[in-house]
Amino acid sequence: MNTLLRPLLVLFTLLTLLTGVIYPLAVTGIGRVAFANQVSGSLVMRDGKAVGSALISQSFQEPKYFWGRLSATSPMPNNAAASSGSNLGPTNPALIDAVRGHIDALKKADPGNALPIPVDLVTASGSGLDPHVSPAAALYQVARVARERHWDPVKLRELVLDHVEGPQWWIFGEPRVNVLLLNLALDRAQ
């Protein structure tokens, strides 16, 4: 029995150290060097203070700001601890009613806007935490934000277009606009 037990305990201890201590420390160290921004949570700093993360949506309610995608997290919007979608299918009456309500709210906030409403302004993302909107969604909001801030819409449109990010590695995904970064640039510019 001792001849079997000793090698098993030695192997167990070595594998525990290798996979439970050495490997995680090595991966963490490499991550801190190679991906320092991502490891720290992709925090966005303003005046030396963290104001959010570039990877998690922030809630902007005021008409003078660009609005992001809706959040399906609970008990509050943009709750990173409760990432989830709404789980409502496209034919679900609750989703249809919610989309109609969001369309009405957008029209009420900007009654003169005749542009088609982009779908990402009236639906939540799969995670409920998407920090990006499509360029069309950001451009849809230019008239409202320009009116609220007493800004030239042409200059505001240029600011939006300056914040369009291309597909990741030039091939994955669609062009997008990070709402937090756009709103911070908007505050800085004014």
ROBA-262234 format. One record per residue: residue number from 1; residue in three letters; x, y, z of N, C-alpha, C in turn. Coordinates in pm, 1 decimal. Layout:
<recs>
pos/code/n.east/n.north/n.up/ca.east/ca.north/ca.up/c.east/c.north/c.up
NUM/Ala/X/Y/Z/X/Y/Z/X/Y/Z .
...
</recs>
This chain:
<recs>
pos/code/n.east/n.north/n.up/ca.east/ca.north/ca.up/c.east/c.north/c.up
1/Met/82.1/-120.1/0.0/0.0/0.0/0.0/86.1/126.0/0.0 .
2/Asn/193.5/127.5/82.3/283.4/242.8/86.6/350.9/266.4/-46.8 .
3/Thr/377.7/160.4/-119.7/444.3/176.5/-249.3/353.2/246.4/-349.5 .
4/Leu/224.7/234.6/-334.1/129.8/304.2/-422.2/94.0/443.4/-369.8 .
5/Leu/79.9/455.3/-241.6/33.6/581.2/-182.5/136.1/694.3/-194.6 .
6/Arg/260.5/663.7/-172.4/362.8/769.1/-177.5/373.4/832.4/-316.9 .
7/Pro/388.0/755.0/-426.1/394.2/818.1/-558.9/266.6/895.2/-592.8 .
8/Leu/152.5/849.1/-547.3/27.4/919.9/-573.3/25.6/1055.4/-501.8 .
9/Leu/68.4/1060.1/-378.1/71.6/1185.2/-303.7/174.2/1281.8/-362.5 .
10/Val/288.6/1233.0/-405.1/390.5/1317.7/-466.9/336.9/1375.1/-598.5 .
11/Leu/276.9/1289.6/-680.4/220.9/1334.2/-807.8/107.2/1434.1/-785.2 .
12/Phe/22.0/1406.9/-687.8/-87.7/1498.2/-654.5/-33.0/1634.8/-611.7 .
13/Thr/68.9/1635.0/-527.2/127.4/1760.4/-479.6/193.0/1836.7/-594.0 .
14/Leu/268.3/1767.9/-679.2/333.6/1833.0/-792.2/231.8/1891.7/-890.2 .
15/Leu/129.6/1816.5/-923.1/28.0/1866.4/-1015.9/-52.2/1982.0/-955.4 .
16/Thr/-77.7/1975.9/-825.4/-147.4/2085.9/-758.7/-65.0/2212.9/-765.6 .
17/Leu/64.3/2201.6/-738.0/152.2/2318.3/-746.6/161.6/2370.2/-889.7 .
18/Leu/175.7/2278.1/-984.5/190.6/2319.2/-1123.6/63.7/2383.2/-1178.4 .
19/Thr/-49.7/2317.3/-1162.0/-174.4/2367.3/-1222.1/-250.7/2464.0/-1132.3 .
20/Gly/-226.0/2460.5/-1002.7/-300.7/2546.7/-912.3/-226.2/2670.1/-867.3 .
21/Val/-93.1/2671.6/-883.2/-15.2/2786.2/-837.7/73.6/2842.3/-949.7 .
22/Ile/163.2/2761.2/-1001.3/261.4/2809.7/-1098.8/194.9/2856.7/-1227.5 .
23/Tyr/107.6/2775.2/-1286.4/42.8/2812.7/-1412.5/-43.3/2939.1/-1397.5 .
24/Pro/-131.4/2949.9/-1297.6/-209.5/3074.3/-1283.2/-122.2/3197.4/-1260.6 .
25/Leu/-16.5/3186.1/-1183.3/72.9/3299.7/-1162.1/142.5/3340.1/-1291.7 .
26/Ala/185.1/3241.5/-1371.0/251.5/3271.3/-1498.4/154.5/3339.2/-1595.7 .
27/Val/33.7/3288.6/-1606.7/-64.8/3346.4/-1697.7/-102.2/3487.8/-1652.4 .
28/Thr/-118.3/3507.4/-1523.1/-149.6/3640.8/-1470.1/-34.9/3737.4/-1498.1 .
29/Gly/87.4/3694.3/-1476.7/202.9/3780.1/-1503.3/214.1/3816.5/-1650.0 .
30/Ile/195.4/3720.7/-1738.1/199.6/3748.3/-1882.7/86.8/3843.5/-1920.4 .
31/Gly/-30.0/3821.4/-1865.4/-144.1/3908.3/-1893.6/-118.8/4051.5/-1849.0 .
32/Arg/-58.9/4068.3/-1732.3/-31.3/4203.7/-1682.6/69.9/4277.7/-1769.4 .
33/Val/160.9/4202.7/-1830.0/261.7/4265.3/-1915.9/206.4/4287.7/-2056.2 .
34/Ala/146.7/4184.4/-2115.1/102.8/4191.7/-2254.8/-30.9/4262.7/-2273.2 .
35/Phe/-117.7/4255.6/-2173.9/-252.5/4312.7/-2185.5/-287.1/4393.4/-2060.8 .
36/Ala/-203.2/4489.3/-2028.0/-218.8/4564.9/-1903.1/-353.7/4634.6/-1894.3 .
37/Asn/-402.5/4693.7/-2002.5/-530.3/4765.3/-1999.7/-647.1/4669.8/-1974.4 .
38/Gln/-647.2/4555.7/-2041.7/-757.3/4460.8/-2025.6/-756.8/4397.2/-1886.5 .
39/Val/-638.4/4366.9/-1834.3/-629.2/4304.6/-1702.4/-683.1/4397.0/-1594.7 .
40/Ser/-665.2/4527.3/-1613.5/-713.3/4622.6/-1512.9/-859.9/4659.2/-1534.3 .
41/Gly/-927.5/4593.0/-1626.9/-1070.1/4616.7/-1647.1/-1100.5/4718.6/-1754.7 .
42/Ser/-1001.6/4757.2/-1834.6/-1019.7/4857.7/-1940.5/-1084.1/4984.3/-1885.3 .
43/Leu/-1033.4/5027.2/-1771.4/-1089.3/5144.6/-1705.1/-1063.2/5270.5/-1786.3 .
44/Val/-1163.4/5356.6/-1790.5/-1152.4/5486.2/-1856.9/-1133.5/5589.7/-1747.1 .
45/Met/-1024.2/5664.6/-1757.1/-989.4/5762.0/-1654.3/-1022.8/5903.4/-1701.6 .
46/Arg/-1064.6/5986.1/-1606.6/-1090.8/6127.4/-1633.3/-1046.6/6205.5/-1510.7 .
47/Asp/-952.7/6295.3/-1530.2/-895.3/6373.1/-1420.2/-840.7/6282.2/-1310.3 .
48/Gly/-776.6/6172.4/-1350.8/-716.7/6080.3/-1255.4/-815.1/5990.4/-1182.6 .
49/Lys/-940.7/5994.0/-1221.5/-1044.3/5914.5/-1154.1/-1110.4/5821.2/-1255.4 .
50/Ala/-1133.9/5696.6/-1216.7/-1201.7/5600.8/-1304.6/-1349.0/5640.1/-1317.4 .
51/Val/-1395.1/5656.5/-1441.8/-1535.1/5694.0/-1464.9/-1615.2/5581.9/-1530.3 .
52/Gly/-1549.8/5473.0/-1558.4/-1619.2/5361.0/-1620.0/-1521.3/5267.0/-1686.7 .
53/Ser/-1575.6/5170.8/-1756.3/-1495.8/5074.5/-1831.5/-1533.6/5084.5/-1978.1 .
54/Ala/-1436.1/5069.9/-2064.8/-1463.5/5073.3/-2208.6/-1534.1/4946.5/-2254.0 .
55/Leu/-1545.3/4846.8/-2166.0/-1605.4/4719.1/-2203.5/-1744.7/4697.0/-2146.4 .
56/Ile/-1789.0/4786.4/-2058.2/-1921.1/4769.9/-1995.4/-1999.1/4899.6/-2012.9 .
57/Ser/-2121.6/4886.8/-2055.5/-2202.6/5005.8/-2083.6/-2227.9/5087.4/-1957.2 .
58/Gln/-2248.8/5215.3/-1979.2/-2283.8/5308.1/-1872.2/-2422.7/5361.7/-1903.9 .
59/Ser/-2493.7/5400.8/-1802.2/-2629.0/5451.9/-1821.8/-2626.2/5604.0/-1835.8 .
60/Phe/-2664.0/5652.3/-1953.1/-2677.6/5795.6/-1977.5/-2824.8/5823.5/-2002.7 .
61/Gln/-2886.0/5905.5/-1919.7/-3028.6/5933.4/-1928.9/-3058.7/6072.5/-1982.6 .
62/Glu/-2966.3/6165.8/-1961.5/-2992.6/6304.4/-1999.0/-2992.1/6320.8/-2151.0 .
63/Pro/-3081.7/6405.7/-2204.7/-3088.8/6425.0/-2349.4/-2963.0/6487.5/-2409.9 .
64/Lys/-2877.4/6548.1/-2328.1/-2756.1/6610.5/-2380.7/-2644.6/6509.0/-2406.3 .
65/Tyr/-2669.7/6382.3/-2374.3/-2572.6/6275.6/-2396.8/-2625.1/6177.0/-2499.8 .
66/Phe/-2532.7/6106.8/-2562.4/-2570.6/5996.3/-2649.5/-2612.0/5879.9/-2560.9 .
67/Trp/-2716.1/5810.5/-2603.3/-2766.0/5696.7/-2526.7/-2715.1/5567.9/-2588.0 .
68/Gly/-2686.2/5472.1/-2502.0/-2638.3/5342.7/-2547.9/-2751.7/5244.1/-2565.1 .
69/Arg/-2713.5/5120.9/-2581.1/-2812.8/5014.1/-2592.3/-2886.0/4997.0/-2460.4 .
70/Leu/-3003.0/4943.6/-2468.8/-3080.3/4915.5/-2348.7/-3014.6/4801.0/-2272.9 .
71/Ser/-3033.5/4799.1/-2144.5/-2975.8/4695.3/-2061.1/-3086.3/4605.6/-2007.7 .
72/Ala/-3062.8/4475.9/-2015.5/-3160.5/4380.3/-1963.3/-3118.7/4326.6/-1826.9 .
73/Thr/-3013.7/4383.0/-1767.6/-2968.4/4332.5/-1638.7/-3060.1/4381.6/-1526.9 .
74/Ser/-3058.2/4308.2/-1417.8/-3140.5/4348.6/-1304.6/-3057.2/4335.0/-1178.4 .
75/Pro/-3090.8/4396.5/-1071.0/-3208.2/4478.6/-1046.4/-3194.3/4619.9/-1099.6 .
76/Met/-3077.3/4653.2/-1156.2/-3057.3/4787.8/-1211.6/-2992.8/4773.7/-1348.6 .
77/Pro/-3004.5/4875.0/-1434.0/-2941.9/4866.8/-1565.8/-2789.9/4865.1/-1556.8 .
78/Asn/-2727.0/4800.5/-1653.6/-2581.2/4794.8/-1666.4/-2512.9/4736.6/-1543.3 .
79/Asn/-2575.9/4637.9/-1482.0/-2522.6/4572.0/-1364.0/-2432.2/4457.6/-1410.2 .
80/Ala/-2301.2/4477.7/-1402.9/-2206.4/4377.8/-1452.8/-2213.7/4247.1/-1374.6 .
81/Ala/-2265.0/4249.8/-1254.2/-2277.5/4127.8/-1175.3/-2396.5/4043.0/-1218.9 .
82/Ala/-2481.1/4096.4/-1304.4/-2601.7/4023.8/-1346.4/-2615.1/4025.5/-1498.2 .
83/Ser/-2507.3/3997.7/-1568.1/-2508.6/4000.7/-1713.8/-2606.5/3897.7/-1768.8 .
84/Ser/-2699.4/3945.8/-1849.9/-2795.6/3855.0/-1912.7/-2876.4/3931.2/-2015.2 .
85/Gly/-2931.7/3857.0/-2107.8/-3023.6/3916.5/-2203.7/-3164.3/3910.7/-2148.5 .
86/Ser/-3258.9/3958.4/-2226.9/-3397.7/3958.3/-2180.3/-3463.2/3822.6/-2198.7 .
87/Asn/-3405.6/3737.9/-2284.0/-3458.6/3605.9/-2315.8/-3597.5/3611.1/-2378.8 .
88/Leu/-3633.4/3725.5/-2436.8/-3760.8/3736.7/-2506.6/-3735.8/3714.0/-2654.8 .
89/Gly/-3812.4/3621.3/-2713.6/-3798.5/3591.1/-2855.2/-3862.5/3697.9/-2941.3 .
90/Pro/-3832.6/3697.2/-3072.4/-3881.6/3802.6/-3160.9/-4034.1/3807.1/-3176.5 .
91/Thr/-4102.6/3699.2/-3144.8/-4248.8/3700.5/-3155.5/-4316.8/3716.3/-3020.0 .
92/Asn/-4238.2/3734.8/-2915.6/-4294.4/3748.9/-2782.1/-4365.0/3884.3/-2770.9 .
93/Pro/-4492.7/3884.9/-2730.4/-4565.6/4011.7/-2718.6/-4500.2/4110.6/-2621.4 .
94/Ala/-4433.6/4061.1/-2518.1/-4367.4/4151.3/-2422.5/-4252.6/4226.3/-2490.1 .
95/Leu/-4177.8/4157.9/-2576.5/-4069.5/4224.3/-2648.9/-4125.8/4326.4/-2747.1 .
96/Ile/-4229.7/4289.3/-2817.0/-4291.4/4380.3/-2914.2/-4342.4/4506.0/-2843.9 .
97/Asp/-4407.5/4488.1/-2729.4/-4456.5/4604.1/-2653.0/-4340.8/4689.9/-2601.9 .
98/Ala/-4232.8/4624.9/-2555.4/-4117.7/4699.5/-2505.3/-4053.1/4780.4/-2617.6 .
99/Val/-4038.8/4720.0/-2734.8/-3979.2/4790.4/-2849.1/-4066.6/4909.3/-2888.3 .
100/Arg/-4197.1/4890.3/-2891.7/-4287.6/5002.0/-2923.3/-4273.7/5114.2/-2821.0 .
101/Gly/-4261.7/5078.0/-2694.6/-4243.4/5178.8/-2589.5/-4113.3/5255.6/-2606.8 .
102/His/-4006.8/5185.4/-2644.1/-3877.8/5252.2/-2665.2/-3882.3/5341.4/-2788.5 .
103/Ile/-3952.0/5298.7/-2890.9/-3967.9/5382.0/-3010.9/-4042.6/5509.7/-2974.9 .
104/Asp/-4150.3/5495.4/-2898.3/-4226.4/5613.8/-2855.6/-4141.2/5708.9/-2772.9 .
105/Ala/-4056.7/5653.8/-2684.1/-3970.4/5738.0/-2600.8/-3867.8/5812.9/-2686.8 .
106/Leu/-3812.8/5745.7/-2787.2/-3717.4/5812.1/-2875.9/-3784.7/5923.4/-2955.8 .
107/Lys/-3906.2/5896.4/-3003.7/-3979.0/5998.9/-3079.7/-4017.4/6116.5/-2990.4 .
108/Lys/-4048.9/6089.7/-2865.6/-4083.7/6196.5/-2772.6/-3961.1/6282.2/-2740.3 .
109/Ala/-3844.2/6219.0/-2728.6/-3721.6/6292.5/-2696.8/-3674.0/6376.1/-2815.0 .
110/Asp/-3709.4/6334.6/-2937.7/-3664.1/6405.3/-3057.8/-3774.0/6399.1/-3163.4 .
111/Pro/-3882.7/6474.6/-3143.5/-4000.0/6461.9/-3231.0/-3975.4/6499.0/-3376.7 .
112/Gly/-3877.7/6581.2/-3404.4/-3853.1/6621.7/-3542.8/-3763.9/6526.8/-3620.5 .
113/Asn/-3715.0/6422.7/-3556.7/-3621.9/6330.9/-3621.5/-3698.8/6234.6/-3711.1 .
114/Ala/-3674.2/6243.4/-3842.1/-3744.3/6158.6/-3938.4/-3659.8/6040.1/-3983.7 .
115/Leu/-3538.1/6026.3/-3929.4/-3452.3/5913.7/-3967.2/-3511.9/5782.8/-3915.5 .
116/Pro/-3484.2/5672.7/-3984.8/-3529.3/5543.8/-3931.8/-3456.3/5512.8/-3800.5 .
117/Ile/-3529.6/5458.2/-3705.0/-3471.0/5428.8/-3573.9/-3392.0/5297.9/-3583.0 .
118/Pro/-3262.1/5302.1/-3554.6/-3181.8/5179.2/-3558.1/-3226.9/5080.5/-3451.1 .
119/Val/-3222.7/4954.0/-3484.1/-3273.7/4850.5/-3394.9/-3196.5/4844.8/-3263.3 .
120/Asp/-3068.1/4882.1/-3265.0/-2992.5/4872.2/-3140.7/-3028.6/4980.1/-3038.7 .
121/Leu/-3109.4/5076.9/-3076.4/-3157.4/5175.7/-2978.4/-3285.0/5130.3/-2908.4 .
122/Val/-3347.5/5024.9/-2958.0/-3474.5/4980.9/-2898.7/-3470.6/4836.5/-2848.6 .
123/Thr/-3354.1/4771.9/-2856.1/-3339.4/4635.1/-2806.3/-3214.1/4625.5/-2720.1 .
124/Ala/-3212.6/4527.6/-2631.8/-3095.6/4503.4/-2546.8/-3000.6/4407.8/-2616.9 .
125/Ser/-2874.0/4414.3/-2579.0/-2777.0/4319.7/-2633.2/-2789.5/4186.9/-2559.7 .
126/Gly/-2721.7/4086.6/-2610.2/-2728.6/3954.3/-2548.3/-2678.7/3953.1/-2405.3 .
127/Ser/-2577.4/4032.9/-2375.0/-2523.6/4036.9/-2239.5/-2593.5/4140.5/-2153.3 .
128/Gly/-2660.2/4237.3/-2217.4/-2720.0/4347.9/-2144.2/-2618.3/4452.3/-2102.7 .
129/Leu/-2493.0/4437.8/-2149.8/-2385.3/4526.5/-2106.5/-2306.2/4585.8/-2222.5 .
130/Asp/-2355.6/4576.4/-2344.0/-2280.9/4620.1/-2461.7/-2253.5/4770.0/-2456.1 .
131/Pro/-2125.7/4812.1/-2458.1/-2093.5/4955.0/-2447.5/-2100.3/5028.2/-2581.5 .
132/His/-2130.4/4956.3/-2687.8/-2127.5/5014.8/-2821.8/-2266.5/5025.8/-2882.2 .
133/Val/-2279.6/5120.9/-2973.5/-2395.5/5128.6/-3062.5/-2342.1/5133.7/-3204.8 .
134/Ser/-2428.0/5110.2/-3297.7/-2387.5/5120.1/-3438.0/-2365.9/5266.7/-3473.7 .
135/Pro/-2286.8/5293.7/-3576.2/-2273.7/5432.8/-3620.4/-2409.3/5494.6/-3653.9 .
136/Ala/-2500.8/5415.3/-3710.1/-2634.4/5466.8/-3741.8/-2708.5/5510.4/-3615.6 .
137/Ala/-2693.0/5435.2/-3506.8/-2759.6/5470.0/-3380.9/-2702.0/5598.7/-3322.8 .
138/Ala/-2570.9/5615.6/-3332.5/-2509.7/5739.9/-3282.9/-2550.9/5858.1/-3370.3 .
139/Leu/-2548.6/5839.3/-3500.9/-2585.9/5948.4/-3591.7/-2733.2/5985.0/-3578.6 .
140/Tyr/-2817.5/5887.8/-3545.4/-2959.9/5914.9/-3523.7/-2979.1/6017.6/-3411.5 .
141/Gln/-2890.5/6017.7/-3313.6/-2904.7/6102.2/-3195.4/-2840.1/6240.3/-3208.3 .
142/Val/-2770.3/6264.9/-3318.1/-2696.2/6390.0/-3333.9/-2786.2/6512.5/-3318.9 .
143/Ala/-2901.9/6512.5/-3382.5/-2989.5/6630.9/-3378.2/-3031.2/6663.8/-3234.9 .
144/Arg/-3070.6/6562.6/-3157.8/-3112.7/6585.0/-3018.6/-2998.5/6637.8/-2933.8 .
145/Val/-2882.2/6573.9/-2941.4/-2768.8/6614.6/-2859.1/-2722.3/6754.8/-2898.7 .
146/Ala/-2718.7/6783.2/-3029.1/-2677.4/6917.3/-3075.6/-2774.6/7023.5/-3025.5 .
147/Arg/-2902.0/6994.5/-3030.4/-3002.7/7090.4/-2982.6/-2987.8/7113.0/-2832.2 .
148/Glu/-2969.5/7007.9/-2756.3/-2958.3/7018.6/-2610.2/-2831.8/7092.3/-2567.5 .
149/Arg/-2725.7/7077.6/-2644.3/-2597.5/7139.5/-2607.6/-2571.7/7269.1/-2683.5 .
150/His/-2664.8/7307.5/-2769.3/-2648.4/7428.0/-2851.0/-2519.8/7419.6/-2933.6 .
151/Trp/-2506.7/7308.2/-3000.9/-2388.9/7279.4/-3082.5/-2426.5/7274.2/-3228.4 .
152/Asp/-2328.3/7294.5/-3313.5/-2346.5/7280.1/-3457.2/-2359.1/7130.2/-3488.7 .
153/Pro/-2470.2/7086.3/-3548.9/-2487.9/6943.8/-3579.0/-2379.9/6887.2/-3671.2 .
154/Val/-2326.7/6969.8/-3759.9/-2222.3/6921.9/-3850.8/-2095.8/6886.5/-3772.2 .
155/Lys/-2058.7/6971.3/-3674.9/-1941.0/6942.9/-3592.3/-1964.2/6820.8/-3503.6 .
156/Leu/-2085.9/6807.8/-3453.5/-2117.9/6693.0/-3369.7/-2114.3/6564.0/-3451.5 .
157/Arg/-2163.7/6570.5/-3573.2/-2157.7/6454.3/-3662.7/-2012.7/6414.1/-3687.9 .
158/Glu/-1925.1/6511.6/-3707.0/-1782.6/6483.8/-3726.3/-1723.5/6415.7/-3603.0 .
159/Leu/-1763.5/6462.0/-3484.4/-1715.6/6400.5/-3361.0/-1758.3/6254.0/-3353.8 .
160/Val/-1883.0/6227.7/-3391.1/-1931.8/6089.2/-3391.9/-1849.6/6005.4/-3489.5 .
161/Leu/-1830.5/6055.9/-3609.3/-1756.3/5980.1/-3710.5/-1610.8/5958.2/-3669.6 .
162/Asp/-1554.2/6050.9/-3592.8/-1417.9/6033.2/-3542.1/-1410.9/5920.3/-3439.1 .
163/His/-1523.9/5885.4/-3379.4/-1526.3/5781.5/-3276.3/-1576.9/5646.7/-3327.0 .
164/Val/-1592.3/5632.8/-3456.6/-1632.2/5503.0/-3511.8/-1510.7/5410.5/-3509.7 .
165/Glu/-1527.6/5297.2/-3444.9/-1422.6/5194.6/-3440.3/-1454.4/5092.5/-3548.3 .
166/Gly/-1352.7/5049.7/-3620.2/-1372.1/4949.8/-3725.6/-1383.5/4810.0/-3667.8 .
167/Pro/-1404.2/4712.4/-3752.2/-1409.4/4573.7/-3705.1/-1279.6/4534.6/-3635.8 .
168/Gln/-1289.5/4444.4/-3539.2/-1171.5/4400.6/-3466.0/-1077.1/4328.6/-3561.3 .
169/Trp/-952.6/4366.4/-3557.8/-849.2/4313.7/-3646.7/-890.8/4325.4/-3793.0 .
170/Trp/-970.7/4424.1/-3823.1/-1016.1/4459.5/-3958.1/-1107.1/4355.9/-4022.9 .
171/Ile/-1145.1/4249.5/-3949.3/-1230.8/4147.9/-4011.9/-1347.6/4101.7/-3924.7 .
172/Phe/-1335.3/4111.6/-3793.0/-1438.6/4057.2/-3705.5/-1532.9/4166.0/-3656.2 .
173/Gly/-1660.3/4147.5/-3677.5/-1760.3/4239.5/-3625.6/-1793.7/4351.0/-3721.4 .
174/Glu/-1868.6/4444.4/-3670.6/-1917.4/4558.2/-3747.8/-1857.4/4686.9/-3692.6 .
175/Pro/-1857.7/4793.2/-3771.7/-1816.9/4922.9/-3715.8/-1908.3/4959.1/-3598.6 .
176/Arg/-1851.7/5028.1/-3499.5/-1927.1/5057.9/-3378.3/-1874.3/5184.9/-3313.4 .
177/Val/-1952.7/5238.2/-3221.0/-1915.9/5359.1/-3147.5/-1929.2/5328.1/-2998.7 .
178/Asn/-1821.8/5352.3/-2922.6/-1826.3/5334.1/-2778.1/-1893.4/5458.0/-2718.0 .
179/Val/-2008.2/5439.7/-2657.6/-2089.6/5551.5/-2609.5/-2020.0/5628.3/-2496.8 .
180/Leu/-1956.2/5558.9/-2404.8/-1886.9/5626.9/-2294.8/-1774.8/5715.4/-2348.7 .
181/Leu/-1692.9/5662.0/-2437.6/-1582.3/5740.9/-2491.7/-1633.2/5859.8/-2572.4 .
182/Leu/-1742.4/5840.9/-2646.1/-1800.8/5951.0/-2722.8/-1853.1/6060.4/-2630.1 .
183/Asn/-1923.6/6022.1/-2525.2/-1977.4/6122.5/-2432.1/-1866.6/6195.6/-2355.9 .
184/Leu/-1760.1/6125.9/-2322.3/-1647.1/6193.3/-2255.2/-1581.1/6292.4/-2351.2 .
185/Ala/-1566.6/6254.1/-2477.5/-1509.1/6346.2/-2577.0/-1600.1/6465.7/-2596.1 .
186/Leu/-1730.0/6442.7/-2591.8/-1827.1/6550.1/-2605.0/-1813.3/6649.8/-2489.4 .
187/Asp/-1800.6/6599.7/-2367.5/-1780.3/6687.4/-2251.7/-1649.4/6764.3/-2262.2 .
188/Arg/-1543.0/6695.8/-2305.3/-1411.7/6762.3/-2319.5/-1416.8/6871.4/-2425.3 .
189/Ala/-1484.3/6843.8/-2535.7/-1488.7/6940.6/-2645.8/-1569.2/7064.1/-2608.3 .
190/Gln/-1663.3/7049.6/-2519.4/-1745.5/7163.9/-2482.1/-1686.7/7229.5/-2359.6 .
</recs>
